[in-house]
């Protein structure tokens, strides 16, 4: 159980949602006594007591008397912990070739997930299919608090709209409204990197550092970036921050959809990787998982493709390190997350190309979520809202 001495020193408290502060303190330190929650959040004992009662009523926290220390003088302190069994959120990720739908608990643990290829790419078909899959996941004893959606391209988070996703051919698609109307659940939408940066801040291996300042680089078919300072993720006035798809890559001749050669996304995207693997007969079907399996088995050509990709991503990482000087920079990329050696290659390239001000080994990390980054991305969009405003009424 967390003790008073383990908590940060008291001081002025910024104005935020009190219930959200209490719930996050329980997430970070639980099992934890109410008195220690008050110290961690800089709230009064009376305020904490009232909030905890509401959180208990909603099934978001639970009392764990078995975690209490030995009995002492006065009233016993019954610790609190996150309730992992009574509520859940649904996370959705819309990728270029497929969708992922998952059920997650309040600790960000994935209870179940499924991935399905698109039968059609038009928004109406994709969203109708997603609504049906969300309905199937709702057949659970858990109370569903909401739906989170993550995808690539330009996402207007405030309005839940995919403004532009060139690879899917979507423009001004009201994803949040459509799924909320179809499911009856509050639905929030964000970009890949912003969603996964939220996940790192909540549940990541370096969560506390990520709440200070952080950059997240997502590399899939889409490449995008998110950055945050003092726990706040920057969106920009048009919610367009993080567009790095057309960052120039020196010496790379891959032609981008924009018509220019040497754009970062064209050079490192999964489409490019798979197309080159098919041309070299490293795989017999257009499937990134098959290419990862070949590289994991030590197939030299497959390993070389991921190694080259890690070098190119490392150069982009160097630029981001110099630009933002973050406490932590997280890379979500298949090779870095799953193949030994790719992270070391990426770090070495970043070290060579950066100005040298950052400790690359300490700062640059692979995603905390490994194979589950897509399921986690959508879930984090919903869970971030739960931890920010946990007493918001849920339909």
C-alpha positions as CSV (number, residue, x, y, z in Angstrom):
1,X,0.0,0.0,0.0
2,X,1.2,3.5,-0.8
3,X,2.5,5.5,2.2
4,X,2.5,9.2,2.8
5,X,6.3,9.4,2.3
6,X,5.9,8.0,-1.2
7,X,3.8,10.9,-2.4
8,X,4.9,14.2,-3.9
9,X,5.2,17.2,-1.5
10,X,2.2,19.4,-0.8
11,X,1.9,22.7,-2.6
12,X,-0.5,24.9,-4.6
13,X,-3.0,22.8,-6.5
14,X,-4.0,23.8,-10.0
15,X,-7.8,23.9,-10.7
16,X,-8.9,20.7,-12.2
17,X,-11.7,18.1,-11.9
18,X,-11.5,16.9,-8.3
19,X,-13.1,13.5,-9.0
20,X,-10.6,13.0,-11.9
21,X,-7.7,13.9,-9.6
22,X,-8.9,11.4,-7.0
23,X,-9.4,8.6,-9.5
24,X,-6.0,9.1,-11.1
25,X,-4.3,9.1,-7.7
26,X,-5.9,5.7,-7.0
27,X,-4.7,4.5,-10.4
28,X,-1.2,5.7,-9.8
29,X,-0.8,4.7,-6.1
30,X,-3.5,2.2,-5.2
31,X,-4.1,0.5,-2.9
32,X,-4.1,3.8,-1.1
33,X,-5.8,5.3,2.0
34,X,-8.1,8.2,1.7
35,X,-5.8,10.4,3.8
36,X,-3.0,9.6,1.3
37,X,-5.3,10.5,-1.6
38,X,-5.9,13.9,0.0
39,X,-2.1,14.5,0.2
40,X,-1.5,13.4,-3.4
41,X,-4.3,15.5,-4.8
42,X,-3.9,18.5,-2.4
43,X,-7.7,18.2,-1.6
44,X,-9.3,18.4,1.8
45,X,-10.1,15.2,3.6
46,X,-13.8,16.1,3.4
47,X,-13.6,16.7,-0.3
48,X,-11.9,13.3,-0.9
49,X,-14.4,11.5,1.3
50,X,-17.3,12.9,-0.8
51,X,-15.7,12.1,-4.1
52,X,-14.8,8.6,-3.0
53,X,-18.4,7.9,-2.1
54,X,-19.5,8.9,-5.6
55,X,-16.7,6.8,-7.2
56,X,-17.7,3.8,-5.1
57,X,-21.3,4.2,-6.1
58,X,-20.4,4.3,-9.8
59,X,-18.2,1.2,-9.5
60,X,-15.0,3.0,-10.4
61,X,-13.1,2.2,-7.2
62,X,-13.3,-0.4,-4.5
63,X,-12.3,-0.8,-0.9
64,X,-9.5,-3.4,-0.3
65,X,-9.3,-4.0,3.4
66,X,-7.0,-6.9,2.8
67,X,-4.3,-4.4,1.7
68,X,-4.4,-2.4,4.9
69,X,-1.3,-2.5,7.1
70,X,-1.2,-3.8,10.7
71,X,-3.9,-2.3,13.0
72,X,-2.9,0.8,15.0
73,X,-4.4,3.5,17.1
74,X,-7.6,5.3,16.0
75,X,-9.9,4.6,13.1
76,X,-8.6,2.0,10.6
77,X,-7.8,3.2,7.1
78,X,-9.4,1.0,4.4
79,X,-7.3,1.4,1.2
80,X,-8.9,2.1,-2.2
81,X,-8.0,0.6,-5.5
82,X,-9.3,0.8,-9.1
83,X,-12.3,-1.4,-9.7
84,X,-11.3,-3.7,-12.6
85,X,-14.4,-5.8,-12.9
86,X,-17.6,-3.7,-13.0
87,X,-17.1,-1.2,-15.8
88,X,-15.3,-1.0,-19.1
89,X,-14.9,1.1,-22.3
90,X,-14.8,0.1,-25.9
91,X,-11.9,1.1,-28.1
92,X,-12.0,1.3,-31.9
93,X,-9.1,1.7,-34.3
94,X,-9.7,2.4,-38.0
95,X,-6.7,1.4,-40.0
96,X,-6.3,1.4,-43.8
97,X,-6.7,-2.3,-44.2
98,X,-8.8,-3.3,-41.2
99,X,-10.6,-2.2,-38.0
100,X,-9.8,-3.3,-34.4
101,X,-12.5,-3.3,-31.7
102,X,-11.6,-4.0,-28.1
103,X,-13.1,-4.1,-24.6
104,X,-10.8,-2.6,-21.9
105,X,-11.0,-2.2,-18.1
106,X,-10.2,0.9,-16.1
107,X,-6.5,-0.2,-15.8
108,X,-6.2,-0.3,-19.6
109,X,-6.1,-4.0,-19.7
110,X,-7.6,-5.6,-22.8
111,X,-10.3,-8.0,-22.0
112,X,-11.1,-9.0,-25.5
113,X,-10.4,-7.7,-29.0
114,X,-11.0,-8.6,-32.6
115,X,-9.5,-7.4,-35.9
116,X,-11.4,-7.6,-39.2
117,X,-10.4,-6.5,-42.7
118,X,-12.6,-3.9,-44.4
119,X,-15.3,-5.3,-46.6
120,X,-15.7,-1.8,-48.1
121,X,-13.8,1.5,-47.4
122,X,-16.7,4.0,-47.7
123,X,-17.5,5.6,-44.3
124,X,-21.1,4.4,-44.2
125,X,-20.1,0.8,-44.6
126,X,-17.2,1.0,-42.1
127,X,-19.2,2.8,-39.4
128,X,-22.3,0.4,-39.8
129,X,-20.0,-2.6,-39.4
130,X,-18.3,-1.0,-36.3
131,X,-21.7,-0.2,-34.7
132,X,-22.6,-3.9,-35.0
133,X,-19.3,-5.0,-33.5
134,X,-19.6,-2.5,-30.6
135,X,-23.1,-4.0,-30.0
136,X,-21.7,-7.4,-29.7
137,X,-19.1,-6.3,-27.2
138,X,-21.8,-4.7,-25.0
139,X,-23.1,-8.1,-24.2
140,X,-21.2,-8.2,-21.0
141,X,-22.0,-7.8,-17.3
142,X,-19.8,-4.7,-17.2
143,X,-21.3,-1.3,-17.5
144,X,-19.9,0.4,-20.6
145,X,-18.8,4.0,-20.0
146,X,-18.1,5.1,-23.5
147,X,-16.5,4.5,-26.9
148,X,-13.1,5.8,-28.0
149,X,-12.0,5.9,-31.7
150,X,-8.5,6.4,-33.0
151,X,-7.5,6.7,-36.7
152,X,-4.9,8.4,-38.9
153,X,-5.1,11.6,-40.9
154,X,-6.4,14.9,-39.7
155,X,-8.9,14.5,-36.9
156,X,-11.0,17.3,-35.3
157,X,-11.2,16.0,-31.8
158,X,-13.6,18.6,-30.5
159,X,-16.2,17.7,-33.1
160,X,-15.4,14.0,-33.4
161,X,-14.8,14.4,-37.2
162,X,-12.2,12.8,-39.5
163,X,-11.5,15.9,-41.5
164,X,-9.1,14.3,-44.0
165,X,-7.8,10.7,-44.3
166,X,-6.2,10.5,-47.7
167,X,-5.4,6.8,-47.6
168,X,-9.0,5.9,-46.8
169,X,-10.4,8.6,-49.0
170,X,-12.5,10.1,-46.1
171,X,-13.3,13.8,-45.8
172,X,-15.4,15.5,-43.2
173,X,-16.8,12.2,-41.8
174,X,-18.6,12.8,-38.4
175,X,-17.4,9.5,-36.9
176,X,-18.3,10.5,-33.3
177,X,-21.8,11.6,-34.0
178,X,-22.5,8.6,-36.2
179,X,-21.3,6.0,-33.7
180,X,-22.9,7.8,-30.7
181,X,-26.3,7.8,-32.5
182,X,-25.9,4.1,-33.6
183,X,-24.8,2.8,-30.2
184,X,-26.3,5.3,-27.6
185,X,-22.9,5.6,-26.0
186,X,-20.8,8.8,-25.7
187,X,-18.1,8.5,-28.4
188,X,-14.9,10.5,-28.7
189,X,-12.4,10.5,-31.6
190,X,-8.7,11.3,-31.9
191,X,-5.7,10.7,-34.0
192,X,-3.4,7.7,-33.6
193,X,-0.5,9.5,-31.9
194,X,-2.6,11.7,-29.6
195,X,-4.6,8.6,-28.5
196,X,-1.4,6.6,-27.8
197,X,0.3,9.5,-26.0
198,X,-2.8,9.6,-23.7
199,X,-2.3,5.9,-23.1
200,X,1.4,6.4,-22.2
201,X,0.4,9.1,-19.8
202,X,-2.2,6.9,-18.1
203,X,-0.7,3.4,-18.2
204,X,2.7,3.6,-19.8
205,X,6.0,2.3,-18.4
206,X,7.2,6.0,-18.1
207,X,3.8,7.5,-17.4
208,X,5.1,10.1,-14.8
209,X,7.8,11.3,-17.2
210,X,5.2,11.4,-20.1
211,X,3.0,13.7,-18.0
212,X,5.9,16.2,-17.8
213,X,6.7,16.5,-21.5
214,X,6.4,13.8,-24.2
215,X,6.4,13.2,-27.9
216,X,4.7,10.2,-29.6
217,X,5.6,9.1,-33.1
218,X,3.2,6.6,-34.7
219,X,4.5,4.7,-37.8
220,X,2.0,2.5,-39.6
221,X,0.4,3.1,-43.0
222,X,-0.1,6.6,-41.6
223,X,2.7,8.5,-39.9
224,X,1.8,11.1,-37.3
225,X,3.1,12.8,-34.2
226,X,1.7,14.1,-30.9
227,X,3.4,16.2,-28.3
228,X,2.5,17.3,-24.8
229,X,3.8,19.6,-22.0
230,X,2.7,19.6,-18.4
231,X,0.3,16.7,-19.2
232,X,-1.6,18.6,-21.9
233,X,-1.5,17.4,-25.5
234,X,-1.3,20.1,-28.1
235,X,-4.0,20.0,-30.8
236,X,-3.5,23.4,-32.5
237,X,-6.4,25.8,-33.4
238,X,-7.5,23.5,-36.2
239,X,-6.8,20.2,-34.4
240,X,-4.2,19.6,-37.1
241,X,-1.0,19.4,-35.0
242,X,1.3,16.5,-35.6
243,X,1.2,16.2,-39.4
244,X,4.6,14.9,-40.4
245,X,3.7,12.6,-43.3
246,X,5.5,14.8,-45.8
247,X,8.6,15.5,-43.8
248,X,11.4,15.1,-46.3
249,X,13.7,12.1,-46.1
250,X,17.1,12.7,-47.5
251,X,18.2,10.3,-50.3
252,X,14.9,8.3,-50.5
253,X,13.3,8.0,-53.9
254,X,9.9,6.6,-52.9
255,X,7.2,8.7,-54.6
256,X,4.4,9.9,-52.3
257,X,0.7,10.3,-53.1
258,X,1.4,14.0,-53.0
259,X,3.5,13.6,-56.1
260,X,6.9,14.4,-54.5
261,X,9.6,11.9,-53.8
262,X,11.2,11.3,-50.4
263,X,8.2,12.0,-48.0
264,X,8.6,10.3,-44.6
265,X,5.2,8.5,-44.8
266,X,5.9,7.2,-48.3
267,X,9.3,6.0,-47.3
268,X,8.4,4.1,-44.1
269,X,4.7,3.2,-44.4
270,X,3.5,-0.4,-44.0
271,X,2.3,-0.3,-47.6
272,X,5.8,0.5,-48.9
273,X,7.3,-2.2,-46.7
274,X,4.9,-4.9,-47.8
275,X,5.1,-3.9,-51.5
276,X,8.9,-4.2,-51.4
277,X,8.7,-7.6,-49.5
278,X,6.3,-8.9,-52.2
279,X,8.6,-7.7,-55.0
280,X,11.5,-9.5,-53.3
281,X,9.4,-12.6,-52.7
282,X,10.0,-12.5,-49.0
283,X,6.2,-13.0,-48.4
284,X,3.5,-14.6,-50.5
285,X,0.6,-12.3,-49.5
286,X,0.3,-8.6,-48.7
287,X,0.4,-9.1,-44.9
288,X,2.6,-7.1,-42.5
289,X,2.2,-9.8,-39.9
290,X,3.8,-12.3,-42.3
291,X,6.7,-10.0,-42.9
292,X,7.2,-9.5,-39.1
293,X,7.1,-13.3,-38.6
294,X,9.8,-13.7,-41.4
295,X,12.0,-11.1,-39.7
296,X,11.5,-12.6,-36.3
297,X,12.6,-16.0,-37.8
298,X,15.8,-14.3,-39.0
299,X,15.0,-14.1,-42.7
300,X,17.8,-11.7,-43.9
301,X,15.8,-9.8,-46.4
302,X,12.9,-9.2,-44.0
303,X,15.3,-8.1,-41.3
304,X,17.0,-5.7,-43.7
305,X,13.7,-4.1,-44.5
306,X,12.9,-3.4,-40.9
307,X,16.4,-2.3,-40.2
308,X,16.3,0.3,-43.0
309,X,12.9,1.5,-41.7
310,X,14.3,1.8,-38.2
311,X,17.2,4.0,-39.6
312,X,14.7,6.3,-41.4
313,X,12.5,6.6,-38.4
314,X,15.6,7.2,-36.3
315,X,16.4,10.3,-38.4
316,X,12.8,11.6,-37.9
317,X,13.2,10.9,-34.2
318,X,16.4,13.0,-34.1
319,X,14.5,16.0,-35.5
320,X,11.7,15.6,-33.0
321,X,14.2,15.3,-30.1
322,X,15.9,18.5,-31.2
323,X,12.6,20.3,-31.8
324,X,10.8,19.4,-28.5
325,X,13.5,18.3,-26.1
326,X,11.0,16.0,-24.3
327,X,11.3,14.0,-21.1
328,X,10.4,10.9,-23.1
329,X,9.8,10.2,-26.8
330,X,7.8,7.0,-27.6
331,X,7.9,5.3,-31.0
332,X,5.0,3.0,-32.0
333,X,6.4,1.0,-35.0
334,X,6.1,-2.7,-35.6
335,X,9.8,-3.4,-35.8
336,X,10.7,-1.2,-32.8
337,X,8.0,-2.8,-30.8
338,X,8.5,-6.5,-31.7
339,X,11.9,-7.2,-33.2
340,X,15.2,-7.3,-31.2
341,X,17.7,-4.9,-32.6
342,X,15.3,-2.4,-34.2
343,X,15.1,-0.1,-31.2
344,X,18.9,-0.1,-30.9
345,X,19.2,0.7,-34.6
346,X,16.7,3.6,-34.2
347,X,18.5,5.0,-31.2
348,X,21.9,4.8,-32.9
349,X,20.6,6.7,-35.9
350,X,18.8,9.3,-33.7
351,X,22.1,9.8,-31.8
352,X,24.0,10.3,-35.0
353,X,21.5,12.8,-36.5
354,X,20.5,14.8,-33.5
355,X,22.3,17.8,-32.1
356,X,23.5,15.6,-29.2
357,X,21.7,17.5,-26.4
358,X,19.4,14.5,-25.5
359,X,20.3,11.3,-23.8
360,X,18.8,9.2,-26.6
361,X,18.9,5.9,-24.7
362,X,17.1,7.3,-21.7
363,X,14.6,9.4,-23.7
364,X,13.6,7.2,-26.7
365,X,11.4,4.2,-25.9
366,X,9.3,1.7,-27.7
367,X,5.6,1.7,-27.1
368,X,4.5,0.3,-23.7
369,X,1.7,-1.7,-25.5
370,X,3.6,-3.9,-27.9
371,X,1.2,-5.9,-30.1
372,X,-1.8,-4.2,-28.6
373,X,-1.1,-0.6,-29.7
374,X,-4.2,-0.5,-32.0
375,X,-6.6,-1.8,-29.4
376,X,-5.1,0.5,-26.8
377,X,-5.3,3.6,-29.0
378,X,-9.1,3.7,-29.2
379,X,-9.5,2.6,-25.6
380,X,-7.2,5.3,-24.4
381,X,-9.4,8.0,-26.0
382,X,-12.4,6.8,-23.9
383,X,-10.4,6.1,-20.7
384,X,-8.7,9.5,-20.8
385,X,-12.2,11.1,-20.5
386,X,-13.1,8.8,-17.7
387,X,-10.1,9.8,-15.7
388,X,-10.5,13.4,-16.5
389,X,-14.2,13.6,-15.5
390,X,-15.3,10.3,-14.0
391,X,-18.6,11.6,-12.6
392,X,-20.0,12.7,-16.0
393,X,-23.3,11.0,-16.4
394,X,-23.3,8.1,-18.9
395,X,-26.5,7.3,-20.9
